[in-house]
Amino acid sequence: MIYLDNAATTPLHPKARAAMLPYLNEFFANPSSVYTPARQVRKAIDEVRQVVANALCANSNEIYFTSSGTEACNWAIKGILEASKGRHIITSAIEHHAVFHTGEHLAKLGYDITYLPTDSTGCVEPEAVAHAVRPDTCLVSIMLANNEVGTIQPLSKISKITQKYNIPLYTDAVQVVGHMPINVDELGVDLLSLSSHKFYGPKGVGALYIRKGTNIASIVHGGMQERGRHAGTENVMGIVGMGAALTAVLEEMSAESKRLTALRDRLIQEILTKIPHTKLNGAIGDNRLNGNVNISFRFIEGESLLLHLDMNGIYASTGSACSSGSLDPSHVLMAMGLSHELANGAIRFSLGRENTDDDIDKLMAVLEPTVQKLRDLSPLYDDYRKHLQK
């Protein structure tokens, strides 16, 4: 198996698995109880809270655990709206569906959503944020890095604008945490979401950073968990696994980032030079996530290429895992100005800690003839060749 879909989810880190096992057996107490075994479990949760805080250069009392990055996103957006009198939100046209579909839902409830365009690399211009601000703007939501094309947004510049107008800034950092250094003060964000299974932790657990002093309402009501702001008994095993995974990847981050960047650049270069009629989607160099390769293969359908790769034990995607099964072209690629043809022919290869140069060799050995085979069957390619012969 050659797994190249790490942006969708990552395999569980061995250290996370080992850390989680005791919480399936002896450490089963409810962390909200007052007796000794419960206090031991509560201590484990608080230790992970500090690990997450350190990863963001934040304070531990600003970290709240959730069931996923999507839940954290919903809390950030809906919680701010409920606590505010404003009715206008600014976001981008390339957000993850957790933000994009939340915006669509809120629009039905009477909120006004401004979807900012991007340039051809998927980058939001800070000036566009400034131009979109209104007296009733109560939130700006711009992701830190795009999950499909890997473009990293200029949040530190955007935050200068939101701070000028005293508007909370939320960022979906699900693709970034554990893969590159983050400092919430340098970014200037007030809220930030993350998800464990994107950095080799277990699924079903995430977190929301809420800057101290941010006015945000709770959206899950019940008990007094998470200091009374997020009801529901904590997923202790998941939280412990997330902490172990995050600790491990932070220790490896510097060396792993360099290794993945070299692997990414090699794969991009090989595809673009060896396979004609291909296009790299997204930013280049330091403005791109180190494991992201998004390529459009002209004259073929991305889904067909994925199926052929699958039959050869190679696993990638056509975009966000949350849009799997949709026949529509990627809203991200369309917002970046790609044609339907190029958007439908896009494949995302997302590299991770288990990928090697040997994987790239094996991928290219399959990819080149497969693309040619599919093009030979394509009426679009046939028309293109006939046009060249005229």
C-alpha positions in Angstrom: 0.0 0.0 0.0 1.2 3.5 -0.9 -0.9 5.9 1.2 -0.9 9.5 -0.2 -4.0 10.9 1.5 -2.6 12.2 4.7 -4.6 15.5 4.4 -7.8 13.4 4.8 -6.5 11.5 7.9 -3.2 10.1 9.2 -2.3 6.7 10.6 -2.2 6.5 14.4 1.2 7.2 15.8 2.6 4.2 17.8 3.2 6.5 20.8 -0.5 7.6 20.7 -1.6 4.0 20.6 0.5 3.1 23.6 -0.6 6.1 25.6 -4.3 5.3 24.9 -4.4 1.6 25.9 -4.4 2.2 29.7 -7.5 4.4 29.3 -9.4 1.4 27.9 -8.8 -0.5 31.1 -7.7 0.8 34.5 -8.1 4.5 33.9 -11.8 4.5 33.2 -13.1 6.9 35.8 -15.2 9.9 34.9 -12.9 13.0 35.1 -15.8 15.1 36.6 -16.0 12.9 39.7 -14.2 13.9 42.9 -12.5 10.7 44.1 -8.8 9.7 43.5 -9.1 7.6 40.3 -11.2 10.4 38.7 -8.6 13.1 39.7 -5.9 11.0 38.1 -7.9 11.0 34.8 -8.5 14.8 35.2 -4.8 15.3 35.6 -4.1 13.4 32.3 -6.6 15.7 30.5 -5.0 18.8 32.0 -1.5 17.7 30.9 -2.7 17.3 27.3 -4.3 20.8 27.6 -0.9 22.1 28.4 0.7 20.2 25.4 -1.8 21.8 23.0 -1.3 25.2 24.6 2.5 24.9 24.1 2.0 23.9 20.5 0.1 27.1 19.9 2.2 29.3 22.2 -1.0 29.9 24.2 -2.1 29.5 27.8 -3.7 26.2 28.9 -6.8 28.0 30.2 -7.5 29.0 26.6 -7.7 25.4 25.2 -11.1 23.6 25.1 -11.5 20.0 23.9 -14.2 19.1 21.3 -15.2 15.9 19.4 -13.7 17.1 16.1 -12.3 20.0 14.1 -15.7 20.5 12.6 -17.4 20.9 16.0 -14.7 23.3 17.1 -15.4 25.3 13.9 -19.1 25.4 14.6 -18.5 26.5 18.1 -16.2 29.3 17.0 -18.5 30.7 14.4 -21.9 30.1 16.1 -20.6 31.0 19.5 -19.3 34.3 18.4 -22.6 35.1 16.6 -24.7 34.2 19.6 -22.6 36.5 21.8 -22.7 39.4 19.3 -25.3 41.7 17.9 -23.7 41.8 14.5 -25.2 40.0 11.5 -22.3 40.0 9.0 -19.5 37.5 8.6 -16.5 37.7 6.4 -14.9 34.4 5.2 -13.2 33.1 2.0 -14.6 31.2 -1.0 -12.1 28.4 -0.4 -12.9 27.4 3.2 -13.3 23.8 4.3 -16.9 22.6 4.2 -17.0 22.9 8.0 -16.9 26.6 7.5 -18.5 26.9 4.1 -21.6 24.9 4.9 -22.0 26.5 8.3 -22.0 29.8 6.4 -24.7 28.6 4.1 -26.8 27.5 7.1 -26.4 30.8 8.8 -27.4 32.6 5.6 -30.8 30.8 5.8 -31.2 32.2 9.3 -30.7 35.7 8.1 -27.0 36.3 8.5 -25.1 38.1 5.7 -22.0 36.2 4.6 -19.3 37.7 2.4 -17.2 35.1 0.6 -13.9 36.8 -0.4 -12.3 35.7 -3.7 -8.7 34.5 -3.9 -6.0 35.0 -6.4 -5.0 32.1 -8.8 -2.9 30.4 -6.1 -5.7 30.4 -3.5 -4.5 33.3 -1.5 -6.8 35.8 0.2 -5.7 39.4 -0.2 -5.7 41.3 3.2 -7.0 44.4 1.4 -10.1 42.4 0.4 -10.8 41.8 4.1 -10.5 45.5 4.8 -12.9 46.4 1.9 -15.5 43.9 3.1 -15.7 45.2 6.7 -19.0 46.7 7.7 -20.4 48.3 10.9 -22.3 45.0 11.6 -19.3 42.7 10.9 -18.9 40.4 13.9 -16.5 37.8 12.7 -13.8 37.2 10.2 -13.1 33.5 9.4 -10.0 32.7 7.2 -8.3 29.3 7.3 -4.6 29.1 8.0 -3.9 26.7 5.1 -6.1 25.2 2.5 -6.8 21.5 2.8 -7.0 21.0 -1.0 -4.2 23.0 -2.5 -2.0 23.7 0.6 -1.8 27.5 0.2 -0.9 29.2 3.5 -2.8 32.5 4.1 -1.3 35.8 5.3 -3.1 35.7 8.6 -0.7 38.0 10.4 -1.5 40.7 7.9 -5.2 40.0 8.0 -5.2 40.2 11.8 -3.9 43.8 11.7 -7.1 44.7 9.9 -9.4 42.8 12.3 -7.6 44.3 15.3 -8.1 47.8 13.9 -11.8 47.3 13.7 -12.0 45.2 16.9 -13.4 42.1 15.0 -12.7 38.6 16.3 -10.6 36.5 13.9 -11.1 32.8 13.7 -8.8 30.4 11.8 -9.3 26.8 10.8 -5.8 25.4 11.4 -6.7 21.7 11.1 -4.2 21.1 8.3 -1.4 23.0 10.0 -1.1 22.1 13.7 1.6 19.5 14.2 3.1 20.2 10.8 4.6 23.7 11.2 5.2 26.1 14.1 2.2 28.2 15.2 2.1 31.2 17.5 -1.4 32.6 18.1 0.0 36.0 19.1 2.1 36.3 16.0 -0.9 35.3 13.8 -3.1 37.6 15.8 -6.0 35.2 15.9 -8.7 35.1 18.6 -9.9 31.5 17.9 -8.2 28.5 16.3 -9.4 25.0 15.7 -7.5 21.8 15.3 -8.1 18.1 14.9 -6.2 15.2 16.3 -6.4 12.8 13.4 -4.6 15.2 11.1 -1.3 14.8 13.0 -1.3 11.0 13.8 -3.7 11.1 16.7 -7.0 9.3 17.0 -10.2 10.4 15.3 -13.1 11.9 17.3 -11.2 14.5 19.2 -10.2 18.1 18.5 -9.7 21.4 20.3 -10.6 25.1 20.1 -8.3 27.8 21.2 -10.2 30.8 22.6 -8.2 33.9 23.4 -8.8 35.1 26.9 -11.4 37.9 26.9 -13.1 36.7 23.7 -16.9 37.0 24.0 -18.2 33.6 22.9 -21.3 31.7 23.9 -21.5 27.9 24.5 -23.4 25.9 21.9 -23.5 22.6 23.7 -25.3 22.7 27.0 -25.5 20.3 29.9 -22.9 19.7 32.5 -19.9 21.8 33.6 -17.2 20.1 31.6 -14.5 22.2 30.0 -14.8 24.8 32.7 -18.5 25.2 32.0 -18.2 26.1 28.4 -18.6 22.8 26.6 -20.8 20.2 28.1 -20.4 16.5 27.8 -18.0 13.9 29.3 -14.6 14.3 27.7 -13.2 11.6 25.4 -10.4 10.8 27.7 -8.7 8.1 25.7 -8.9 10.3 22.6 -7.5 13.3 24.4 -4.6 11.3 25.8 -3.9 9.9 22.4 -4.0 13.4 20.8 -1.5 14.6 23.4 0.9 11.8 22.8 0.7 12.2 19.0 1.2 16.0 19.2 4.2 15.6 21.5 5.8 13.1 19.1 5.3 15.2 16.0 6.5 18.4 17.6 9.7 16.6 18.5 10.1 15.5 14.9 8.8 18.7 13.3 11.9 20.4 12.1 13.6 17.4 10.5 10.3 16.0 9.1 9.3 19.4 7.6 12.5 19.5 5.6 12.2 15.9 4.5 8.6 16.3 3.4 9.3 19.5 1.6 12.0 17.8 -0.4 9.7 14.9 -1.2 6.9 17.2 -2.2 9.1 19.3 -4.5 10.5 16.1 -6.1 6.9 14.8 -6.8 5.8 18.1 -8.3 8.9 18.3 -10.5 8.5 14.7 -11.7 4.8 15.0 -12.6 5.2 18.3 -14.3 8.2 17.3 -16.4 7.3 13.7 -17.2 3.6 14.0 -17.8 2.4 16.6 -20.3 -0.7 18.8 -20.0 -0.5 19.0 -16.2 -0.9 22.0 -13.9 0.2 22.6 -10.3 -2.7 24.1 -8.2 -1.9 26.3 -5.3 1.1 28.3 -4.1 4.7 27.4 -4.5 7.6 27.2 -2.0 7.2 28.4 1.6 3.6 29.5 1.0 2.5 25.8 0.5 2.1 23.1 3.1 5.1 20.8 3.0 3.1 17.6 2.2 0.6 19.0 -0.3 0.7 18.2 -4.1 -2.4 19.1 -6.1 -2.2 18.5 -9.8 -4.7 18.9 -12.6 -4.4 16.3 -15.4 -6.0 17.7 -18.5 -8.3 15.6 -20.7 -9.1 13.1 -18.0 -11.5 12.8 -15.0 -9.8 12.7 -11.6 -12.2 10.1 -10.3 -11.2 7.7 -13.1 -7.5 8.2 -12.3 -8.1 7.6 -8.6 -9.8 4.3 -9.4 -6.9 3.1 -11.5 -4.4 4.1 -8.8 -6.6 2.3 -6.2 -6.4 -0.9 -8.3 -2.6 -0.6 -8.0 -2.6 -0.1 -4.2 -2.0 3.7 -4.4 -4.4 5.9 -2.4 -4.9 9.6 -3.0 -8.0 11.9 -3.4 -9.6 14.4 -5.7 -9.9 17.0 -2.8 -11.5 17.2 0.6 -12.6 14.0 2.2 -15.7 15.8 3.4 -16.8 16.3 -0.2 -16.2 12.6 -1.2 -19.0 11.4 -3.4 -19.9 14.8 -4.8 -20.1 15.0 -8.6 -19.5 18.8 -8.5 -16.0 20.2 -9.2 -14.1 21.4 -6.2 -15.4 24.8 -4.9 -11.8 25.6 -4.0 -10.4 25.1 -7.5 -13.4 26.9 -9.1 -12.9 29.8 -6.8 -9.2 30.0 -7.9 -10.4 30.4 -11.5 -9.8 26.9 -12.9 -12.0 25.6 -15.7 -14.4 22.8 -15.1 -12.1 20.5 -17.1 -9.1 21.3 -15.0 -11.0 21.2 -11.7 -12.5 17.8 -12.6 -9.1 16.4 -13.5 -7.4 17.4 -10.2 -5.7 14.9 -7.9 -4.4 15.7 -4.4 -1.4 13.7 -3.2 -0.8 14.5 0.5 2.5 13.1 1.9 3.1 12.0 5.5 5.7 10.6 7.9 5.5 7.1 6.4 6.1 8.2 2.8 9.5 7.7 1.1 11.3 8.3 -2.2 10.5 4.7 -3.0 6.8 5.6 -2.8 7.4 8.4 -5.4 9.2 6.0 -7.7 6.4 3.5 -7.5 3.7 6.2 -8.0 5.4 7.6 -11.1 5.8 4.1 -12.5 2.0 3.7 -12.4 0.9 7.3 -12.9 2.6 7.9 -16.3 1.1 5.0 -18.2 -2.2 5.3 -16.5 -2.7 8.9 -17.4 -1.7 8.1 -21.0 -4.1 5.2 -21.1 -7.0 7.3 -19.9 -6.2 10.1 -22.3 -6.2 7.6 -25.2 -9.8 6.8 -24.2 -10.8 10.4 -23.9 -12.8 12.2 -26.7 -11.4 15.5 -25.4 -7.9 14.3 -25.9 -8.8 12.9 -29.3 -10.3 16.3 -30.3 -7.1 18.0 -29.1 -4.8 15.8 -31.2 -7.0 16.3 -34.3 -6.8 20.0 -33.7 -3.0 19.9 -33.6 -3.0 17.9 -36.9 -4.8 20.7 -38.8 
